Amino acid sequence: MDFHQLEAFIKVAEYNSFSRAAEALFLTQPTISSHVISLEKELNIKLFDRRGKDIELTPAGNIFLKKAINVLKARETAIKELRYYLGAVEGEIKVYASTIPAVYILPSFIKEFNKIYPDVFFSIKQVDSGEVINAVLNDEVEVGVVGTSACGKELSYTPFCEDELVLITPYSYNRKWCSKDTVEIKDIIKEKFVLREKMSGTRHTFEKAINKQNISINSFNVVAEFGSSEAILQAVKQGLGISIISDKVIGDYCKMKFIKAFKISNLDLSRRFYLVHKTGRTLSPNTKALKQLIVKLNKK
């Protein structure tokens, strides 16, 4: 059985005619007949009932027609996808990204990317860092952007950009240490805290930093967890507690005097965002171009 036989069979079924099928495929009628006869012999079943010049599908032929159409569609899809890996940088780039990259970093990067590759459009899905990593590992998406590097050798990480976490409080927060630009961890450990969820890169970076100081997250008075930076900003603004957040997100809130920001002394809260993909995976032209531009921008 080959694709030529399937194409001939489908066209005969479409036109209920060997001669019209031959015209449609630019073949001779004997060739079409030969393809169909060979197919019937191989399957050991009649696909058409022939009554003089009239033909129609047998019940078995009807069943096989659906399967044959699916086979040819699968072939077309496979060819299209393989050509995609050899083709130009165009079409969709699907990216899973954690909160900060999705909202505050990728928009400006996409603008630069589209200057070079105007035929590309991005589909960005915002999830937490853990979900990004799981999606890449499970082949749900080719590439993601996260604020933490983990998972050993299964994943490859390309540095994207730098970030730093800061402490934020309501603007009117009244504590002795609020008069300084930098505070100590001992000053804030008993304050009410609102934090990002456990799977977020922000939470991971903060816990990693305090663990190096032999401090557990359980030592903090955590009153709520939220799934986005915007929710954290709103919670702090309204006085629910203080928090740790990326300095990339606080600009407008500080300017409008909704919050204040502080550095924490002797606590390394710097981090990087990474482009992540499966180690050893052959990347599509789109993702290759994405990675190459990130590497190029990092060298500047």
Backbone as JSON, one array per atom type, in Angstrom:
{
  "sequence": "MDFHQLEAFIKVAEYNSFSRAAEALFLTQPTISSHVISLEKELNIKLFDRRGKDIELTPAGNIFLKKAINVLKARETAIKELRYYLGAVEGEIKVYASTIPAVYILPSFIKEFNKIYPDVFFSIKQVDSGEVINAVLNDEVEVGVVGTSACGKELSYTPFCEDELVLITPYSYNRKWCSKDTVEIKDIIKEKFVLREKMSGTRHTFEKAINKQNISINSFNVVAEFGSSEAILQAVKQGLGISIISDKVIGDYCKMKFIKAFKISNLDLSRRFYLVHKTGRTLSPNTKALKQLIVKLNKK",
  "N": [[0.85, -1.19, 0.0], [0.57, 2.2, -0.89], [0.99, 5.82, -0.96], [0.14, 6.8, -3.44], [-1.75, 4.95, -4.26], [-3.7, 5.31, -2.29], [-4.42, 7.99, -2.77], [-5.53, 7.74, -5.33], [-7.71, 6.04, -4.79], [-9.24, 7.67, -3.03], [-9.91, 9.83, -4.71], [-11.45, 8.54, -6.7], [-13.57, 7.72, -5.13], [-14.51, 10.22, -4.43], [-15.42, 11.33, -6.87], [-16.97, 9.32, -7.87], [-16.14, 8.04, -10.14], [-13.84, 6.63, -12.39], [-12.61, 7.8, -14.58], [-12.89, 10.58, -14.2], [-11.5, 10.86, -11.84], [-8.96, 10.21, -12.76], [-8.46, 12.4, -14.44], [-8.4, 14.47, -12.55], [-6.11, 13.84, -11.1], [-4.2, 13.93, -13.0], [-3.47, 11.6, -14.35], [-3.54, 8.47, -16.21], [-6.55, 6.65, -17.01], [-6.32, 3.78, -16.88], [-4.14, 3.62, -15.11], [-5.2, 4.64, -12.72], [-7.2, 2.74, -12.27], [-5.58, 0.49, -11.93], [-4.23, 1.14, -9.54], [-6.36, 1.11, -7.69], [-7.3, -1.52, -7.92], [-5.01, -2.92, -7.08], [-4.94, -2.1, -4.45], [-7.31, -3.2, -3.44], [-6.71, -5.89, -3.71], [-4.56, -6.14, -1.94], [-5.8, -5.53, 0.47], [-7.62, -7.45, 0.46], [-10.37, -7.24, 0.01], [-13.41, -5.91, -1.38], [-13.64, -2.59, -2.45], [-15.19, -0.98, -4.01], [-18.4, -1.2, -5.56], [-19.14, -2.21, -8.77], [-21.22, -1.34, -11.34], [-21.71, -1.64, -14.41], [-21.11, 1.37, -15.93], [-21.47, 2.75, -13.65], [-20.33, 3.33, -10.32], [-19.95, 2.66, -6.83], [-19.14, 3.13, -3.38], [-18.46, 0.32, -1.32], [-19.75, -0.94, 1.86], [-17.44, -1.57, 3.34], [-15.65, -0.06, 1.9], [-16.49, 2.53, 2.51], [-15.78, 2.7, 5.22], [-13.0, 2.41, 5.0], [-12.39, 4.67, 3.52], [-12.52, 6.88, 5.26], [-10.36, 6.31, 6.9], [-8.27, 6.38, 5.05], [-8.29, 9.05, 4.22], [-7.53, 10.27, 6.62], [-4.93, 9.28, 6.86], [-3.62, 10.53, 4.69], [-3.93, 13.18, 5.46], [-2.4, 13.18, 7.77], [0.09, 12.73, 6.65], [0.44, 15.13, 5.21], [0.5, 16.96, 7.32], [2.8, 16.11, 8.67], [4.79, 16.59, 6.73], [4.56, 19.35, 6.53], [5.33, 20.16, 9.1], [7.97, 19.23, 9.19], [9.12, 20.74, 7.16], [8.92, 23.18, 8.35], [10.98, 23.18, 10.2], [13.1, 23.62, 8.6], [12.69, 25.97, 7.44], [11.96, 29.54, 7.04], [12.12, 32.16, 9.54], [9.2, 32.57, 10.88], [5.65, 32.87, 11.57], [4.13, 31.39, 14.5], [5.45, 31.84, 17.82], [5.39, 30.13, 20.67], [5.36, 30.75, 24.05], [5.85, 29.91, 27.4], [5.76, 31.67, 30.39], [6.96, 32.91, 33.53], [5.56, 35.2, 36.01], [6.91, 37.83, 36.19], [8.68, 37.98, 33.85], [6.69, 37.6, 31.83], [5.0, 39.83, 32.06], [6.6, 42.15, 32.44], [9.06, 42.01, 31.09], [9.16, 40.52, 28.63], [7.42, 41.96, 26.76], [8.91, 44.3, 25.82], [11.13, 43.01, 24.77], [9.98, 41.45, 22.74], [9.19, 43.45, 21.02], [11.69, 44.34, 20.03], [12.52, 41.96, 18.81], [10.61, 41.65, 16.79], [11.29, 43.69, 15.1], [13.36, 42.66, 13.68], [12.37, 40.21, 12.8], [9.64, 40.4, 11.33], [7.51, 38.76, 10.6], [6.75, 37.09, 12.58], [4.66, 36.06, 15.25], [3.83, 36.23, 18.72], [2.76, 33.98, 21.25], [1.98, 34.21, 24.45], [1.91, 32.6, 27.51], [1.06, 33.06, 30.8], [2.27, 31.66, 33.67], [3.22, 30.04, 36.81], [6.72, 29.57, 37.79], [7.27, 26.84, 38.26], [5.27, 25.55, 36.76], [6.01, 26.36, 34.21], [8.45, 25.0, 33.85], [7.6, 22.32, 34.08], [5.91, 22.2, 31.85], [7.72, 22.51, 29.74], [9.34, 20.24, 30.13], [7.44, 18.26, 29.66], [6.93, 18.54, 27.01], [4.88, 20.26, 26.26], [5.29, 22.78, 25.48], [7.83, 24.42, 23.6], [9.67, 26.21, 24.59], [10.47, 28.27, 27.46], [10.32, 30.98, 29.91], [11.9, 31.71, 32.89], [12.48, 32.54, 36.4], [14.32, 31.12, 37.81], [16.78, 28.54, 37.99], [16.74, 25.13, 37.63], [16.33, 21.55, 38.02], [18.45, 19.98, 37.02], [20.29, 18.22, 34.49], [18.42, 17.87, 32.54], [17.29, 20.1, 31.42], [18.14, 23.04, 29.53], [19.53, 26.2, 30.19], [19.47, 29.54, 29.23], [20.9, 32.58, 30.02], [18.88, 35.43, 30.45], [18.11, 38.08, 31.49], [19.05, 40.37, 34.16], [17.9, 40.6, 37.59], [16.56, 41.95, 40.65], [15.43, 41.37, 43.93], [13.39, 43.19, 46.22], [12.46, 44.59, 49.42], [9.16, 45.55, 50.16], [6.91, 47.96, 51.54], [3.79, 49.34, 52.85], [3.25, 52.78, 51.96], [2.88, 54.51, 54.11], [3.9, 53.14, 56.22], [4.94, 52.7, 59.54], [7.73, 52.35, 61.1], [10.76, 52.07, 63.02], [12.94, 51.37, 61.41], [12.16, 52.25, 58.94], [13.13, 54.66, 58.15], [15.48, 54.31, 56.89], [17.38, 53.33, 53.92], [18.21, 50.8, 53.65], [17.53, 47.74, 55.26], [17.74, 45.43, 58.04], [17.5, 41.86, 58.26], [16.65, 40.92, 60.72], [15.1, 42.96, 61.67], [12.69, 42.8, 60.39], [11.56, 40.29, 60.52], [9.47, 39.54, 62.19], [7.34, 40.93, 61.27], [4.12, 41.28, 59.61], [3.75, 39.33, 56.75], [3.14, 39.16, 53.24], [3.32, 36.85, 50.66], [4.57, 35.51, 47.52], [3.28, 32.57, 45.82], [4.3, 29.14, 46.57], [5.53, 27.86, 44.37], [6.6, 29.82, 42.81], [9.2, 31.74, 41.14], [10.13, 34.0, 42.46], [9.53, 33.5, 45.16], [11.11, 31.22, 45.53], [13.72, 32.27, 45.17], [13.89, 34.06, 47.34], [13.55, 32.34, 49.57], [15.79, 30.71, 49.24], [17.83, 32.56, 49.68], [17.44, 33.36, 52.4], [17.74, 30.92, 53.65], [20.45, 30.49, 53.41], [21.3, 32.08, 55.4], [20.66, 30.62, 57.51], [17.97, 30.79, 58.2], [14.6, 29.98, 58.38], [11.68, 29.92, 56.28], [9.49, 29.49, 57.78], [9.87, 30.95, 60.02], [8.86, 33.4, 59.58], [6.06, 35.66, 59.77], [3.72, 34.87, 57.98], [0.88, 35.96, 56.41], [-0.64, 35.72, 54.16], [-0.72, 34.3, 50.84], [-0.1, 34.95, 47.4], [-0.84, 34.73, 43.87], [0.31, 36.36, 41.94], [2.39, 39.17, 40.99], [1.12, 41.62, 40.83], [-1.07, 41.27, 42.52], [0.28, 41.05, 44.94], [1.37, 43.65, 45.15], [-0.99, 45.16, 45.4], [-1.98, 44.12, 47.8], [-0.01, 44.9, 49.65], [-0.1, 47.68, 49.33], [-2.63, 48.15, 50.43], [-2.17, 47.6, 53.05], [-2.06, 45.02, 54.1], [0.22, 43.61, 54.67], [3.85, 43.34, 54.56], [6.28, 42.75, 51.89], [8.28, 40.73, 49.6], [9.59, 41.43, 46.47], [10.08, 41.74, 42.88], [12.26, 44.31, 41.72], [11.61, 45.33, 39.3], [8.92, 45.75, 39.04], [7.93, 47.75, 40.62], [8.03, 50.46, 40.09], [5.92, 52.44, 39.24], [4.2, 52.29, 41.45], [5.81, 53.18, 43.53], [6.35, 55.82, 42.66], [3.81, 56.94, 42.8], [3.49, 56.97, 45.45], [2.38, 54.81, 46.83], [3.67, 52.69, 47.92], [6.76, 51.86, 49.67], [10.2, 51.08, 49.03], [12.86, 48.88, 49.98], [16.24, 47.8, 50.43], [17.65, 44.71, 51.63], [20.07, 44.21, 53.96], [23.06, 42.22, 53.77], [21.85, 40.09, 52.49], [21.56, 38.21, 49.71], [19.7, 38.95, 47.12], [19.68, 38.98, 44.43], [19.06, 37.85, 41.08], [18.69, 35.88, 38.06], [16.83, 35.9, 35.0], [15.85, 33.28, 32.84], [15.96, 31.79, 29.58], [14.49, 28.76, 28.84], [14.83, 25.43, 27.7], [14.42, 22.02, 26.55], [17.21, 19.94, 27.07], [19.32, 18.98, 24.43], [17.3, 18.97, 22.58], [16.16, 19.44, 19.25], [15.85, 22.58, 18.05], [13.26, 24.67, 16.75], [13.35, 26.9, 13.85], [12.3, 29.38, 14.66], [12.57, 29.39, 17.5], [15.33, 29.07, 17.68], [16.18, 31.51, 16.59], [15.14, 33.22, 18.51], [16.63, 32.48, 20.79], [19.22, 33.1, 19.87], [19.09, 35.89, 19.62], [18.73, 36.66, 22.27], [21.18, 35.81, 23.4], [22.89, 37.49, 21.96], [22.06, 40.06, 22.81], [22.76, 39.89, 25.48], [25.49, 40.04, 25.36], [26.07, 42.64, 24.93]],
  "CA": [[0.0, 0.0, 0.0], [1.34, 3.44, -0.9], [0.18, 7.04, -0.99], [-0.49, 6.94, -4.76], [-2.96, 4.11, -4.25], [-4.69, 5.97, -1.44], [-4.91, 9.18, -3.48], [-6.41, 7.28, -6.41], [-8.94, 5.53, -4.16], [-10.01, 8.81, -2.5], [-10.46, 10.59, -5.84], [-12.52, 7.74, -7.31], [-14.7, 7.81, -4.2], [-15.03, 11.59, -4.47], [-16.11, 11.59, -8.13], [-17.7, 8.13, -8.32], [-15.75, 7.85, -11.54], [-12.41, 6.4, -12.6], [-12.1, 8.73, -15.59], [-12.78, 11.92, -13.6], [-10.39, 10.78, -10.87], [-7.73, 10.25, -13.55], [-8.27, 13.78, -14.87], [-8.05, 15.28, -11.38], [-4.76, 13.51, -10.66], [-3.33, 14.0, -14.18], [-3.02, 10.24, -14.65], [-4.42, 7.77, -17.15], [-7.58, 5.85, -16.33], [-5.78, 2.46, -16.51], [-3.28, 3.75, -13.92], [-6.1, 4.77, -11.57], [-7.82, 1.42, -12.07], [-4.55, -0.41, -11.41], [-4.01, 1.5, -8.14], [-7.5, 0.67, -6.88], [-7.3, -2.99, -7.93], [-3.9, -3.36, -6.22], [-5.35, -1.82, -3.08], [-8.32, -4.2, -3.08], [-6.01, -7.18, -3.57], [-3.77, -6.11, -0.71], [-6.72, -5.54, 1.61], [-8.45, -8.66, 0.31], [-11.78, -6.85, 0.15], [-13.87, -4.98, -2.42], [-13.87, -1.23, -1.98], [-16.24, -0.41, -4.86], [-19.31, -2.03, -6.36], [-19.15, -1.71, -10.14], [-22.41, -1.73, -12.11], [-21.51, -0.99, -15.69], [-20.33, 2.6, -15.78], [-21.71, 3.3, -12.31], [-19.6, 2.71, -9.21], [-20.2, 3.24, -5.51], [-18.38, 2.51, -2.3], [-19.06, -0.73, -0.5], [-19.66, -0.58, 3.28], [-16.02, -1.61, 3.73], [-15.03, 1.08, 1.24], [-16.82, 3.73, 3.3], [-14.94, 2.69, 6.42], [-11.6, 2.61, 4.61], [-12.25, 6.03, 3.01], [-12.21, 7.76, 6.39], [-8.98, 6.02, 7.34], [-7.34, 6.82, 4.0], [-8.23, 10.51, 4.31], [-6.73, 10.6, 7.81], [-3.53, 8.97, 6.57], [-3.07, 11.59, 3.83], [-3.85, 14.41, 6.26], [-1.25, 13.01, 8.66], [1.28, 12.92, 5.83], [0.56, 16.56, 4.93], [0.91, 17.61, 8.56], [4.2, 15.74, 8.93], [5.62, 17.31, 5.77], [4.51, 20.76, 6.9], [6.12, 20.35, 10.31], [9.38, 19.04, 8.87], [9.55, 21.92, 6.4], [9.0, 24.28, 9.32], [12.3, 23.13, 10.84], [14.1, 24.02, 7.62], [12.21, 27.18, 6.8], [12.25, 30.88, 7.52], [11.61, 32.52, 10.86], [7.87, 33.14, 10.67], [4.58, 32.16, 12.26], [3.95, 31.53, 15.95], [6.36, 31.39, 18.87], [4.62, 29.94, 21.9], [6.26, 30.85, 25.21], [5.32, 29.92, 28.76], [6.64, 32.54, 31.18], [6.52, 33.27, 34.88], [4.88, 36.5, 36.06], [7.73, 39.02, 35.88], [9.02, 38.01, 32.43], [5.5, 37.72, 30.98], [4.38, 41.16, 32.14], [7.5, 43.29, 32.5], [10.29, 41.84, 30.31], [8.93, 40.04, 27.26], [6.87, 42.94, 25.8], [9.96, 45.11, 25.17], [11.97, 42.11, 23.98], [9.22, 41.09, 21.54], [9.26, 44.62, 20.14], [12.99, 44.28, 19.35], [12.54, 40.76, 17.97], [9.76, 41.88, 15.61], [11.99, 44.58, 14.17], [14.21, 41.79, 12.86], [11.53, 39.15, 12.23], [8.27, 40.95, 11.37], [6.49, 37.76, 10.27], [6.55, 36.22, 13.76], [3.8, 36.55, 16.34], [4.07, 35.52, 19.98], [1.66, 33.56, 22.12], [2.59, 34.15, 25.79], [1.05, 32.09, 28.58], [1.64, 33.39, 32.1], [2.08, 30.66, 34.73], [4.36, 30.14, 37.72], [7.96, 28.96, 37.28], [7.14, 25.38, 38.29], [4.45, 25.14, 35.62], [6.82, 26.56, 33.0], [9.42, 23.9, 33.78], [6.85, 21.09, 33.79], [5.41, 22.27, 30.47], [8.86, 22.26, 28.85], [9.72, 18.83, 30.3], [6.39, 17.4, 29.1], [6.78, 18.89, 25.59], [3.68, 21.07, 25.99], [5.8, 23.99, 24.85], [9.25, 24.24, 23.26], [10.54, 27.13, 25.32], [9.84, 29.06, 28.51], [11.17, 31.96, 30.58], [11.71, 31.55, 34.33], [13.39, 33.28, 37.27], [15.12, 30.18, 38.6], [17.32, 27.43, 37.21], [16.68, 23.9, 38.42], [16.04, 20.34, 37.24], [19.63, 19.27, 36.55], [20.76, 18.19, 33.11], [17.31, 17.68, 31.6], [16.94, 21.38, 30.82], [19.21, 23.99, 29.24], [19.14, 27.55, 30.57], [20.22, 30.65, 28.64], [20.63, 33.81, 30.78], [18.06, 36.4, 29.72], [18.39, 39.4, 32.05], [19.27, 40.41, 35.6], [16.79, 41.1, 38.4], [16.85, 41.99, 42.09], [14.25, 41.46, 44.78], [13.46, 44.2, 47.27], [11.39, 44.59, 50.41], [8.23, 46.67, 50.0], [5.96, 48.21, 52.63], [2.88, 50.45, 52.54], [3.98, 54.06, 52.0], [2.74, 55.13, 55.43], [4.35, 52.19, 57.24], [5.64, 53.44, 60.59], [8.66, 51.57, 61.91], [12.04, 52.78, 63.17], [13.83, 51.08, 60.29], [11.62, 52.81, 57.7], [13.86, 55.89, 57.81], [16.7, 53.91, 56.19], [17.22, 52.73, 52.59], [18.54, 49.38, 53.8], [17.11, 47.21, 56.57], [18.3, 44.12, 58.39], [16.49, 40.81, 58.29], [16.12, 40.78, 62.09], [14.12, 44.03, 61.9], [11.42, 42.57, 59.68], [11.17, 38.89, 60.55], [8.21, 39.36, 62.92], [6.29, 41.71, 60.63], [3.19, 40.51, 58.79], [4.24, 39.19, 55.38], [2.38, 38.52, 52.15], [4.34, 36.29, 49.78], [4.16, 34.77, 46.33], [3.03, 31.15, 46.06], [5.52, 28.35, 46.77], [6.16, 27.44, 43.11], [7.07, 30.99, 42.04], [10.63, 32.0, 41.17], [10.38, 35.02, 43.49], [9.52, 32.81, 46.46], [12.27, 30.33, 45.55], [14.92, 33.09, 45.37], [13.86, 34.58, 48.7], [13.8, 31.24, 50.53], [17.19, 30.29, 49.07], [18.69, 33.58, 50.31], [17.35, 33.32, 53.87], [18.27, 29.63, 54.1], [21.9, 30.65, 53.53], [21.51, 32.75, 56.69], [20.09, 29.69, 58.5], [16.64, 31.26, 58.58], [13.54, 29.26, 57.67], [10.5, 30.71, 55.93], [8.52, 29.29, 58.87], [10.14, 31.95, 61.06], [8.16, 34.63, 59.22], [4.62, 35.74, 60.05], [3.08, 34.95, 56.66], [-0.58, 36.04, 56.58], [-1.33, 35.39, 52.89], [0.06, 34.03, 49.64], [-0.79, 35.39, 46.19], [-0.33, 34.11, 42.65], [0.86, 37.31, 40.97], [3.05, 40.35, 41.56], [0.12, 42.68, 40.94], [-1.83, 41.0, 43.74], [1.17, 41.4, 46.06], [1.42, 45.11, 45.22], [-2.26, 45.65, 45.93], [-2.08, 43.71, 49.21], [0.89, 45.76, 50.43], [-0.68, 49.03, 49.26], [-3.79, 48.23, 51.32], [-1.75, 47.42, 54.43], [-2.2, 43.65, 54.58], [1.52, 43.18, 55.16], [4.99, 43.73, 53.73], [6.56, 41.64, 50.98], [9.48, 40.68, 48.77], [9.11, 41.49, 45.09], [11.07, 42.21, 41.9], [12.31, 45.77, 41.59], [11.11, 45.71, 37.97], [7.47, 45.95, 39.03], [7.49, 48.68, 41.68], [8.24, 51.85, 39.69], [4.73, 53.3, 39.31], [3.67, 52.27, 42.82], [6.67, 54.06, 44.33], [6.15, 57.2, 42.21], [2.5, 57.4, 43.28], [3.56, 56.91, 46.92], [1.55, 53.73, 47.38], [4.58, 51.8, 48.65], [8.18, 52.18, 49.78], [11.05, 49.92, 48.75], [14.1, 48.83, 50.76], [17.14, 46.65, 50.26], [17.92, 44.0, 52.88], [21.52, 44.05, 54.06], [23.62, 40.87, 53.96], [20.97, 39.09, 51.9], [21.71, 38.27, 48.26], [18.4, 38.76, 46.47], [19.83, 39.13, 42.97], [18.76, 36.63, 40.33], [18.6, 36.01, 36.61], [15.78, 35.2, 34.27], [16.45, 32.37, 31.85], [15.22, 31.07, 28.55], [14.69, 27.35, 29.16], [14.32, 24.42, 26.77], [14.93, 20.68, 26.83], [18.58, 19.67, 26.65], [19.43, 18.07, 23.3], [16.17, 19.08, 21.66], [16.36, 20.22, 18.03], [14.98, 23.74, 18.15], [12.68, 25.2, 15.52], [14.01, 28.14, 13.45], [11.81, 30.5, 15.48], [13.19, 29.35, 18.83], [16.76, 29.33, 17.48], [16.33, 32.96, 16.42], [14.86, 33.8, 19.83], [17.79, 32.22, 21.64], [20.37, 33.83, 19.34], [18.96, 37.31, 19.94], [18.97, 36.79, 23.71], [22.63, 35.71, 23.6], [23.48, 38.7, 21.38], [21.75, 41.19, 23.69], [23.5, 39.7, 26.73], [26.9, 40.37, 25.13], [26.22, 44.1, 24.85]],
  "C": [[0.89, 1.24, 0.0], [0.41, 4.64, -1.03], [-0.52, 7.23, -2.33], [-1.78, 6.13, -4.83], [-4.07, 4.77, -3.43], [-5.28, 7.2, -2.11], [-5.87, 8.79, -4.59], [-7.75, 6.82, -5.84], [-9.83, 6.68, -3.68], [-10.65, 9.6, -3.63], [-11.59, 9.83, -6.53], [-13.77, 7.81, -6.44], [-15.34, 9.2, -4.25], [-15.88, 11.84, -5.71], [-17.04, 10.46, -8.57], [-17.4, 7.83, -9.79], [-14.24, 7.66, -11.62], [-11.83, 7.44, -13.56], [-11.93, 10.13, -15.01], [-11.67, 11.96, -12.54], [-9.05, 10.87, -11.59], [-7.42, 11.67, -14.0], [-7.79, 14.66, -13.7], [-6.61, 15.06, -10.94], [-3.74, 13.54, -11.8], [-2.67, 12.65, -14.46], [-3.95, 9.61, -15.67], [-5.44, 6.95, -16.36], [-7.07, 4.45, -15.98], [-4.89, 2.51, -15.26], [-4.13, 3.84, -12.66], [-6.73, 3.42, -11.24], [-6.83, 0.44, -11.45], [-4.28, -0.14, -9.93], [-5.11, 0.94, -7.25], [-7.54, -0.86, -6.79], [-6.2, -3.54, -7.01], [-4.25, -3.19, -4.75], [-6.35, -2.87, -2.6], [-7.68, -5.58, -2.88], [-5.24, -7.24, -2.25], [-4.65, -6.2, 0.53], [-7.61, -6.78, 1.62], [-9.93, -8.37, 0.56], [-12.15, -5.87, -0.95], [-14.16, -3.62, -1.79], [-14.99, -0.54, -2.77], [-17.12, -1.51, -5.43], [-19.38, -1.41, -7.74], [-20.38, -2.26, -10.86], [-22.35, -1.01, -13.45], [-20.6, 0.2, -15.52], [-20.48, 3.21, -14.39], [-20.88, 2.56, -11.26], [-20.02, 3.39, -7.9], [-19.42, 2.47, -4.46], [-19.16, 1.39, -1.64], [-19.04, -0.27, 0.96], [-18.21, -0.58, 3.79], [-15.27, -0.42, 3.14], [-15.27, 2.38, 1.99], [-15.96, 3.84, 4.56], [-13.49, 3.03, 6.07], [-11.36, 4.04, 4.12], [-11.85, 6.99, 4.12], [-10.77, 7.58, 6.86], [-7.96, 6.55, 6.34], [-7.17, 8.34, 4.03], [-7.37, 10.94, 5.49], [-5.25, 10.36, 7.59], [-2.9, 10.08, 5.73], [-2.97, 12.92, 4.57], [-2.64, 14.36, 7.19], [0.05, 13.22, 7.89], [1.51, 14.41, 5.57], [1.05, 17.32, 6.16], [2.38, 17.36, 8.85], [5.15, 16.51, 8.01], [5.72, 18.79, 6.13], [5.41, 21.04, 8.1], [7.61, 20.18, 10.05], [9.93, 20.22, 8.08], [9.74, 23.11, 7.32], [10.39, 24.33, 9.95], [13.42, 23.52, 9.88], [13.84, 25.42, 7.09], [12.64, 28.47, 7.46], [11.69, 31.09, 8.92], [10.29, 33.26, 10.66], [6.83, 32.31, 11.42], [4.65, 32.36, 13.76], [5.16, 31.08, 16.76], [5.54, 31.33, 20.16], [5.58, 29.89, 23.08], [5.45, 30.8, 26.5], [6.29, 30.75, 29.6], [6.07, 32.79, 32.56], [6.11, 34.75, 34.89], [5.73, 37.67, 35.61], [8.13, 39.06, 34.41], [7.8, 38.27, 31.53], [4.99, 39.16, 30.92], [5.38, 42.29, 31.93], [8.74, 43.19, 31.6], [10.01, 41.5, 28.85], [8.34, 41.09, 26.32], [7.93, 43.77, 25.08], [10.88, 44.24, 24.32], [11.28, 41.74, 22.67], [9.26, 42.24, 20.52], [10.56, 44.62, 19.35], [13.06, 43.1, 18.39], [11.76, 40.99, 16.68], [10.35, 42.88, 14.63], [12.83, 43.77, 13.19], [13.37, 40.75, 12.12], [10.06, 39.58, 12.29], [7.16, 39.93, 11.12], [6.24, 36.78, 11.41], [5.55, 36.87, 14.7], [3.96, 35.65, 17.55], [2.76, 35.17, 20.67], [2.26, 33.32, 23.51], [1.56, 33.64, 26.79], [1.73, 32.33, 29.91], [1.26, 32.34, 33.15], [3.25, 30.8, 35.71], [5.55, 29.35, 37.19], [7.89, 27.44, 37.24], [6.35, 24.85, 37.12], [5.2, 25.3, 34.31], [7.75, 25.36, 32.8], [8.72, 22.59, 33.44], [6.36, 21.06, 32.35], [6.52, 21.99, 29.47], [9.28, 20.79, 28.93], [8.73, 17.89, 29.64], [6.08, 17.7, 27.64], [5.46, 19.58, 25.27], [4.07, 22.34, 25.26], [7.3, 23.81, 24.63], [10.15, 25.06, 24.18], [9.76, 27.91, 26.38], [10.82, 30.08, 29.06], [10.86, 31.92, 32.07], [12.75, 32.35, 35.11], [14.2, 32.38, 38.17], [15.63, 29.08, 37.69], [17.38, 26.19, 38.1], [16.59, 22.71, 37.47], [17.24, 19.72, 36.54], [19.9, 19.36, 35.07], [19.64, 18.05, 32.08], [16.98, 18.95, 30.83], [18.18, 22.24, 30.6], [18.7, 25.4, 29.5], [20.06, 28.57, 29.9], [19.9, 31.92, 29.4], [19.93, 34.86, 29.91], [18.36, 37.82, 30.2], [18.51, 39.32, 33.56], [18.03, 40.97, 36.32], [17.24, 41.15, 39.85], [15.54, 42.12, 42.85], [14.47, 42.51, 45.86], [12.31, 44.0, 48.26], [10.47, 45.77, 50.12], [7.28, 46.74, 51.2], [4.92, 49.22, 52.15], [3.62, 51.77, 52.71], [3.98, 54.67, 53.4], [3.21, 54.24, 56.57], [5.24, 52.9, 58.25], [6.45, 52.49, 61.48], [9.98, 52.35, 61.99], [12.92, 52.6, 61.94], [13.36, 51.69, 58.97], [12.34, 54.09, 57.27], [15.14, 55.59, 57.02], [16.36, 53.37, 54.79], [17.44, 51.22, 52.64], [18.14, 48.92, 55.2], [17.79, 45.87, 56.81], [17.18, 43.11, 58.54], [15.86, 40.68, 59.68], [15.04, 41.82, 62.4], [12.73, 43.68, 61.36], [10.83, 41.18, 59.89], [9.83, 38.66, 61.27], [7.05, 40.19, 62.34], [5.33, 40.79, 59.87], [3.67, 40.52, 57.34], [3.15, 38.65, 54.46], [3.42, 38.08, 51.12], [3.72, 35.69, 48.52], [3.98, 33.3, 46.69], [4.34, 30.35, 46.02], [6.25, 27.99, 45.48], [6.73, 28.61, 42.31], [8.59, 31.15, 42.18], [11.01, 33.02, 42.24], [10.47, 34.37, 44.86], [10.77, 31.93, 46.6], [13.55, 31.12, 45.84], [15.01, 33.61, 46.8], [14.19, 33.49, 49.72], [15.25, 30.77, 50.45], [18.13, 31.26, 49.79], [18.64, 33.51, 51.83], [17.87, 32.0, 54.43], [19.79, 29.69, 54.26], [22.27, 31.36, 54.84], [20.96, 31.9, 57.84], [18.75, 30.18, 59.07], [15.61, 30.52, 57.73], [12.38, 30.2, 57.36], [9.43, 30.59, 57.03], [8.73, 30.27, 60.03], [9.36, 33.24, 60.82], [6.67, 34.52, 59.52], [3.87, 35.95, 58.73], [1.56, 34.9, 56.83], [-1.34, 35.7, 55.3], [-0.3, 35.1, 51.8], [-0.77, 34.42, 48.42], [-0.09, 34.84, 44.95], [0.21, 35.07, 41.62], [1.5, 38.49, 41.69], [2.06, 41.49, 41.75], [-0.71, 42.51, 42.2], [-1.01, 41.35, 44.98], [1.21, 42.92, 46.24], [0.15, 45.69, 45.83], [-2.41, 45.33, 47.42], [-1.23, 44.6, 50.1], [0.34, 47.19, 50.47], [-1.81, 49.2, 50.27], [-3.47, 47.88, 52.77], [-1.91, 46.02, 54.99], [-0.9, 43.14, 55.18], [2.63, 43.75, 54.3], [5.38, 42.54, 52.88], [7.92, 41.79, 50.31], [9.02, 40.58, 47.32], [10.22, 41.98, 44.17], [11.06, 43.73, 41.81], [11.82, 46.25, 40.23], [9.64, 46.1, 37.98], [7.01, 47.12, 39.9], [7.48, 50.14, 41.26], [7.04, 52.77, 39.89], [4.18, 53.39, 40.73], [4.5, 53.16, 43.75], [6.45, 55.53, 43.96], [4.84, 57.77, 42.74], [2.38, 57.33, 44.8], [2.53, 55.94, 47.52], [2.39, 52.82, 48.28], [5.95, 52.43, 48.79], [8.98, 50.91, 49.54], [12.37, 50.03, 49.52], [14.94, 47.64, 50.3], [17.35, 46.01, 51.63], [19.41, 43.71, 52.94], [21.9, 42.59, 54.31], [22.7, 39.75, 53.44], [21.05, 39.24, 50.38], [20.38, 37.93, 47.59], [18.46, 39.04, 44.97], [19.52, 37.79, 42.3], [18.8, 36.93, 38.84], [17.32, 35.38, 36.12], [16.44, 34.42, 33.14], [15.43, 31.96, 30.8], [15.51, 29.6, 28.78], [14.08, 26.46, 28.08], [14.94, 23.07, 27.12], [16.35, 20.52, 26.28], [18.56, 18.67, 25.49], [18.29, 18.15, 22.31], [16.56, 19.91, 20.44], [15.36, 21.36, 18.03], [14.47, 24.16, 16.78], [13.43, 26.48, 15.13], [13.58, 29.34, 14.3], [12.5, 30.55, 16.84], [14.7, 29.57, 18.74], [17.01, 30.83, 17.38], [16.12, 33.69, 17.74], [16.07, 33.67, 20.74], [19.0, 33.03, 21.19], [20.3, 35.32, 19.68], [19.2, 37.56, 21.42], [20.47, 36.76, 24.02], [23.32, 36.98, 23.11], [23.26, 39.91, 22.29], [22.52, 41.11, 25.0], [24.98, 40.08, 26.6], [27.15, 41.87, 25.11], [26.54, 44.7, 26.21]]
}
